Amino acid sequence: MRDQKDPSQVYMLVVFESEERARARENDQRRQEGLQAVRATMAEIFDGAPEFVDLTVVEETSP
């Protein structure tokens, strides 16, 4: 997603079926190794490395 008021701001929203699965993915060493190059590239393209925020889903809706 791109911020309409500041196009230099980009957001990615990733939703997991549970916090347990999210933490398992976050702590998977195989994934961490593969992300090193991606994070370095993102740091070059963007103003620094990505920031992560943990959110709680309050409500879900479907069309």
GIWOCOR-V505865 format. One record per helix or strand of 3 or more residues. SS is the DSSP state (H for helix, E for strand). FROM is the first residue (numbers start at 1). TO is the last residue. If there is no record, write none. Layout:
# GIWOCOR-V505865
((SS	FROM	TO) (SS	FROM	TO))
This chain:
# GIWOCOR-V505865
((H	19	26) (H	29	45))
